[in-house]
Amino acid sequence: MLPIIFILPLLQLVILSNAASFEVKNIKFSFVDNDHSAASRELISKFQASTYFNVVTDFKSKKEADLQMQKGSVDVILEIPTHFERNLIKQQSTDLSVSINAIDGAAAGVSNVYITQIITGFNQSLQPKLHTYHQGNRVHPENIMTIPSFWYNKTLNYKTFMVPGILVLLVTMLSLFLSSMNIVREKEVGTLEQINVTPIKKYQFIIGKLFPFWVLGLVILTVGLVIAKVIFNVPILGNIFLIYGFTSIYLILILGIGLFISNHTDTQQQAMFIAWFFTVIFILMSGLFTPIESMPTWAQNVTYFNPIRYFVEVIRMVMLKGAGFNDIKEQIGIIALYAFVINGFAVWSYKKTS
């Protein structure tokens, strides 16, 4: 139990934060150059210089390239048509054919964005060369340059987005699993009956059982915040005591769920399976890995009953946006109400007989 409590969270936070990435890299890129001009070579060099693409090879025909994509050897095929450079100079327009392996739809969408950005950059760099004449005067086209401003994550580092969410996951999982196996452990070893015949009150017994895990949850949060700051350099722009205040209420809710599970199971295996069942649903519908806005309407409505959703929102808002109490008071109110109801059911379901 001690390694699970102290060592497992550290390993999970460090490993998952590095492994869980929304970035798509090492895209296997190939091309079919039917023009073999300076412009086509310049375009290909743009992809070769990109850190997202791994230029595998070039093919003599599109048919040969399609066969290799079918085998899984390449992910993207860029076909440059004949007279590519000539059409750019004379007609100032041309077509490019891009084929993307879309078995993984999300990865294909990201790959398409990367390709579009590179081609757009190539087009902008080429525009000054494609001058035109108007009434005998040379006219240079004016390029419109877009300068993006990235708020809250200027370096676009996915770890800045993922680390707070994974920290929420660890605090939730350990608190829920340990509390759900708590009382049921007393049932298995036969000490629960001995406790029931003592003059101890029901609320005293429950507080004594859950309070250590409440403190442990805050300790895990503290260790996670230190790792997030020291190892991953995740900013903490908001009031850190606001995070602790919300987590304190959130832990009461999670421990209440664990107590409720423990009251209705007879073995630790049963408690573990039930806790894991609810945890998987909570994680998948929390917005941690999949944006809630991308879910169907019915699924978005279901997430309002998911406590992890509110914790993920709050910790990201406070850490990354510097949100204050007024910005998260709605989430605090919902979690407090949720904790009151769940713990009421949990305490009511615990039967102390003497």
C-alpha positions as CSV (number, residue, x, y, z in Angstrom):
1,M,0.0,0.0,0.0
2,L,2.8,2.4,0.8
3,P,4.3,2.2,-2.7
4,I,0.9,2.8,-4.2
5,I,0.4,5.9,-2.1
6,F,3.8,7.6,-2.4
7,I,5.7,6.1,-5.4
8,L,3.0,5.5,-7.9
9,P,1.7,9.1,-8.2
10,L,5.2,10.4,-8.8
11,L,5.9,7.8,-11.6
12,Q,2.5,8.4,-13.2
13,L,2.7,12.1,-13.2
14,V,6.2,12.1,-14.8
15,I,5.5,9.3,-17.3
16,L,2.0,10.3,-18.3
17,S,2.8,13.9,-18.7
18,N,5.5,13.0,-21.2
19,A,3.6,10.3,-23.0
20,A,0.1,11.9,-23.3
21,S,0.6,14.3,-26.1
22,F,-1.8,15.9,-28.6
23,E,1.1,16.6,-30.9
24,V,1.5,14.6,-34.1
25,K,5.2,14.1,-35.1
26,N,7.3,11.9,-37.4
27,I,4.6,11.9,-40.1
28,K,5.9,9.7,-42.9
29,F,5.9,12.0,-45.8
30,S,6.6,11.1,-49.5
31,F,6.2,13.0,-52.7
32,V,5.8,12.6,-56.5
33,D,7.6,15.4,-58.3
34,N,6.5,15.5,-61.9
35,D,8.0,19.0,-62.5
36,H,11.6,18.7,-61.2
37,S,11.9,22.5,-61.2
38,A,13.4,25.0,-58.8
39,A,10.0,25.8,-57.3
40,S,9.1,22.2,-56.7
41,R,12.4,21.5,-55.1
42,E,12.0,24.6,-52.9
43,L,8.5,23.3,-51.8
44,I,9.9,19.9,-50.9
45,S,12.7,21.4,-48.9
46,K,10.1,23.2,-46.8
47,F,8.7,19.8,-45.7
48,Q,12.2,18.4,-45.2
49,A,13.0,21.2,-42.9
50,S,9.9,20.7,-40.8
51,T,10.2,18.9,-37.5
52,Y,6.8,17.3,-37.9
53,F,7.5,15.4,-41.1
54,N,9.9,12.6,-41.8
55,V,10.5,12.6,-45.5
56,V,10.7,8.9,-46.3
57,T,11.3,8.8,-50.1
58,D,10.1,10.1,-53.4
59,F,8.1,8.1,-56.0
60,K,8.1,8.1,-59.8
61,S,4.3,7.7,-60.0
62,K,1.2,8.2,-57.9
63,K,0.2,4.6,-58.4
64,E,3.5,3.4,-56.8
65,A,3.0,5.9,-53.9
66,D,-0.6,4.8,-53.3
67,L,0.6,1.2,-53.0
68,Q,3.1,2.1,-50.3
69,M,0.4,4.0,-48.4
70,Q,-1.8,0.9,-48.6
71,K,1.0,-1.0,-47.0
72,G,1.4,1.6,-44.3
73,S,4.9,2.8,-45.3
74,V,3.8,6.4,-45.8
75,D,1.2,8.7,-44.3
76,V,1.2,11.6,-46.7
77,I,1.7,11.8,-50.4
78,L,2.3,15.2,-52.1
79,E,1.9,15.1,-55.9
80,I,3.5,18.1,-57.7
81,P,2.0,18.4,-61.3
82,T,3.9,18.9,-64.5
83,H,4.5,22.6,-65.4
84,F,4.2,23.5,-61.7
85,E,6.7,26.4,-61.9
86,R,5.5,27.5,-65.3
87,N,1.9,27.8,-64.2
88,L,2.9,29.8,-61.2
89,I,4.8,32.3,-63.3
90,K,2.4,32.6,-66.2
91,Q,-1.0,32.0,-64.6
92,Q,0.0,32.7,-60.9
93,S,-2.0,29.6,-59.9
94,T,-1.6,25.9,-59.9
95,D,-2.9,22.8,-58.1
96,L,-1.3,20.4,-55.7
97,S,-2.6,16.9,-54.8
98,V,-2.2,15.8,-51.2
99,S,-3.3,12.3,-50.0
100,I,-3.4,11.7,-46.3
101,N,-3.9,8.4,-44.5
102,A,-7.0,9.1,-42.5
103,I,-7.5,5.9,-40.5
104,D,-6.7,8.0,-37.5
105,G,-9.0,10.9,-38.2
106,A,-7.6,13.2,-35.5
107,A,-4.0,12.7,-36.6
108,A,-5.0,13.2,-40.3
109,G,-6.7,16.5,-39.3
110,V,-3.5,17.7,-37.6
111,S,-1.4,16.6,-40.5
112,N,-3.6,18.5,-42.9
113,V,-3.1,21.7,-40.8
114,Y,0.7,21.2,-40.9
115,I,0.6,20.8,-44.6
116,T,-1.6,23.8,-45.2
117,Q,0.7,25.9,-43.1
118,I,3.8,24.9,-45.0
119,I,2.2,25.4,-48.4
120,T,0.9,28.8,-47.3
121,G,4.3,29.9,-46.1
122,F,5.8,28.7,-49.4
123,N,3.2,30.7,-51.3
124,Q,3.9,33.8,-49.3
125,S,7.6,33.6,-49.9
126,L,7.0,33.0,-53.6
127,Q,4.6,35.9,-54.2
128,P,7.2,38.7,-54.5
129,K,8.7,36.8,-57.4
130,L,5.5,36.5,-59.3
131,H,5.2,40.1,-60.2
132,T,2.6,41.4,-62.7
133,Y,2.4,44.4,-65.0
134,H,-0.5,46.9,-65.1
135,Q,-0.5,49.7,-67.7
136,G,3.2,49.2,-68.4
137,N,4.2,49.4,-64.7
138,R,5.4,46.6,-62.6
139,V,3.0,45.8,-59.7
140,H,4.2,43.8,-56.7
141,P,1.4,42.0,-54.8
142,E,1.0,42.9,-51.2
143,N,1.2,40.1,-48.7
144,I,-0.9,40.1,-45.6
145,M,1.1,38.9,-42.7
146,T,-0.8,37.3,-39.7
147,I,1.0,37.5,-36.4
148,P,-0.8,35.1,-33.9
149,S,-0.9,35.9,-30.2
150,F,-1.1,32.7,-28.1
151,W,-2.6,33.4,-24.6
152,Y,-2.0,31.3,-21.5
153,N,0.5,28.9,-23.4
154,K,2.8,31.1,-25.5
155,T,5.2,28.2,-26.3
156,L,2.3,25.9,-27.3
157,N,3.8,23.2,-25.0
158,Y,1.3,20.4,-24.6
159,K,2.7,19.6,-21.1
160,T,1.4,22.9,-19.9
161,F,-2.1,21.7,-20.8
162,M,-1.8,18.1,-19.8
163,V,0.1,18.2,-16.5
164,P,-2.7,19.9,-14.5
165,G,-5.3,17.5,-15.8
166,I,-3.1,14.4,-15.0
167,L,-2.6,15.8,-11.5
168,V,-6.4,15.9,-11.1
169,L,-6.5,12.3,-12.3
170,L,-4.0,11.1,-9.8
171,V,-5.6,12.9,-6.8
172,T,-9.0,11.5,-7.8
173,M,-7.9,7.9,-8.5
174,L,-5.8,7.4,-5.3
175,S,-8.4,9.0,-3.0
176,L,-11.3,7.1,-4.6
177,F,-9.5,3.7,-4.6
178,L,-8.2,3.9,-1.1
179,S,-11.4,5.2,0.5
180,S,-13.5,2.6,-1.4
181,M,-11.3,-0.2,-0.1
182,N,-11.2,1.2,3.4
183,I,-14.3,-0.1,5.3
184,V,-14.6,-3.2,3.1
185,R,-11.2,-4.1,4.4
186,E,-12.6,-4.1,7.9
187,K,-15.4,-6.4,6.7
188,E,-12.9,-8.9,5.2
189,V,-10.7,-9.2,8.3
190,G,-13.8,-9.2,10.6
191,T,-12.9,-6.1,12.7
192,L,-15.9,-4.1,11.5
193,E,-18.2,-6.1,13.8
194,Q,-15.9,-5.4,16.8
195,I,-16.0,-1.7,16.0
196,N,-19.8,-1.7,15.7
197,V,-20.2,-2.9,19.3
198,T,-18.1,-0.2,20.7
199,P,-19.6,3.1,22.0
200,I,-18.1,5.1,19.1
201,K,-20.6,7.1,17.1
202,K,-21.2,6.6,13.5
203,Y,-20.0,10.0,12.4
204,Q,-16.9,9.6,14.5
205,F,-16.0,6.3,12.9
206,I,-16.6,7.7,9.4
207,I,-14.5,10.8,10.0
208,G,-11.8,8.7,11.5
209,K,-11.7,6.5,8.4
210,L,-11.8,9.3,5.8
211,F,-9.8,12.1,7.3
212,P,-6.4,10.5,6.8
213,F,-7.2,10.1,3.1
214,W,-8.4,13.7,2.9
215,V,-5.0,14.8,4.2
216,L,-3.3,12.3,1.9
217,G,-5.1,13.8,-1.1
218,L,-3.7,17.2,-0.2
219,V,-0.2,15.8,0.2
220,I,-0.5,14.2,-3.3
221,L,-1.7,17.6,-4.7
222,T,1.3,19.3,-3.1
223,V,3.8,16.8,-4.5
224,G,2.2,17.1,-7.9
225,L,2.3,20.9,-7.9
226,V,6.0,20.8,-7.0
227,I,6.7,18.3,-9.8
228,A,4.7,20.4,-12.3
229,K,6.7,23.5,-11.4
230,V,10.2,22.1,-11.1
231,I,10.2,19.4,-13.8
232,F,7.7,20.7,-16.4
233,N,7.8,24.4,-15.6
234,V,4.1,24.7,-15.6
235,P,3.1,28.3,-14.6
236,I,0.9,28.8,-11.5
237,L,-0.5,32.3,-12.2
238,G,-3.5,32.2,-9.7
239,N,-3.7,31.9,-6.0
240,I,-2.4,28.5,-4.9
241,F,-4.6,28.6,-1.8
242,L,-7.6,28.7,-4.1
243,I,-6.5,25.4,-5.6
244,Y,-6.1,23.9,-2.1
245,G,-9.5,25.3,-1.0
246,F,-11.3,23.8,-4.0
247,T,-9.4,20.5,-3.7
248,S,-10.4,20.3,0.0
249,I,-14.1,20.4,-1.0
250,Y,-13.5,18.1,-4.0
251,L,-11.8,15.5,-1.8
252,I,-14.8,15.4,0.5
253,L,-17.0,14.5,-2.5
254,I,-14.6,11.8,-3.8
255,L,-14.2,10.3,-0.3
256,G,-18.0,10.2,0.0
257,I,-18.2,8.3,-3.3
258,G,-15.6,5.9,-2.0
259,L,-17.5,5.4,1.3
260,F,-20.7,4.7,-0.6
261,I,-19.0,2.1,-2.7
262,S,-17.4,0.5,0.4
263,N,-20.7,0.3,2.1
264,H,-22.2,-1.7,-0.7
265,T,-19.4,-4.2,-1.4
266,D,-18.1,-7.2,0.5
267,T,-14.6,-7.6,-0.8
268,Q,-11.8,-5.3,-1.9
269,Q,-11.9,-6.8,-5.4
270,Q,-15.5,-5.7,-5.8
271,A,-14.8,-2.2,-4.5
272,M,-11.8,-1.9,-6.8
273,F,-13.8,-3.0,-9.9
274,I,-16.7,-0.6,-9.1
275,A,-14.4,2.3,-8.4
276,W,-12.5,1.7,-11.6
277,F,-15.8,1.5,-13.6
278,F,-16.8,4.9,-12.4
279,T,-13.3,6.4,-12.8
280,V,-13.0,5.4,-16.4
281,I,-16.3,7.1,-17.2
282,F,-15.4,10.2,-15.3
283,I,-12.0,10.4,-17.0
284,L,-13.3,9.9,-20.6
285,M,-16.1,12.5,-20.0
286,S,-14.1,15.1,-18.1
287,G,-12.5,17.0,-21.0
288,L,-9.1,15.8,-20.0
289,F,-8.3,14.1,-23.3
290,T,-11.4,15.0,-25.4
291,P,-12.8,18.5,-25.5
292,I,-16.3,18.6,-24.0
293,E,-17.4,20.9,-26.8
294,S,-16.7,18.1,-29.4
295,M,-19.0,15.7,-27.7
296,P,-22.6,15.1,-28.7
297,T,-25.2,17.3,-26.9
298,W,-26.4,14.4,-24.7
299,A,-22.9,13.6,-23.7
300,Q,-22.2,17.3,-22.8
301,N,-25.3,17.2,-20.6
302,V,-24.1,14.1,-18.8
303,T,-20.7,15.7,-18.0
304,Y,-22.5,18.2,-15.7
305,F,-22.8,15.3,-13.2
306,N,-19.0,14.5,-13.6
307,P,-17.0,15.9,-10.7
308,I,-13.7,15.5,-12.5
309,R,-14.9,17.9,-15.2
310,Y,-15.1,20.7,-12.6
311,F,-11.8,20.0,-11.0
312,V,-10.0,19.9,-14.5
313,E,-11.7,23.3,-15.4
314,V,-10.7,24.9,-12.1
315,I,-7.1,23.8,-11.9
316,R,-6.4,24.8,-15.5
317,M,-8.2,28.2,-15.0
318,V,-6.3,29.0,-11.8
319,M,-2.9,27.7,-12.8
320,L,-2.8,28.8,-16.4
321,K,-5.2,31.8,-16.5
322,G,-4.8,33.2,-13.0
323,A,-8.5,32.9,-12.3
324,G,-9.9,34.3,-9.0
325,F,-12.7,33.2,-6.7
326,N,-15.4,34.9,-8.7
327,D,-14.3,33.0,-11.8
328,I,-14.7,29.6,-10.2
329,K,-17.5,30.2,-7.7
330,E,-20.0,28.3,-9.9
331,Q,-17.8,25.2,-9.9
332,I,-17.2,25.5,-6.1
333,G,-20.9,25.7,-5.5
334,I,-21.7,22.7,-7.7
335,I,-19.0,20.5,-6.0
336,A,-20.0,21.6,-2.5
337,L,-23.7,20.6,-3.3
338,Y,-22.5,17.4,-4.9
339,A,-20.4,16.6,-1.8
340,F,-23.2,17.3,0.6
341,V,-25.6,15.0,-1.3
342,I,-23.2,12.1,-1.9
343,N,-21.9,12.1,1.7
344,G,-25.4,12.3,3.0
345,F,-26.3,9.1,1.1
346,A,-23.0,7.5,2.1
347,V,-23.5,8.2,5.8
348,W,-27.1,7.0,5.6
349,S,-26.1,3.8,3.9
350,Y,-23.6,2.9,6.5
351,K,-25.3,0.7,9.0
352,K,-23.8,0.6,12.5
353,T,-25.3,-2.2,14.6
354,S,-24.5,-2.8,18.2
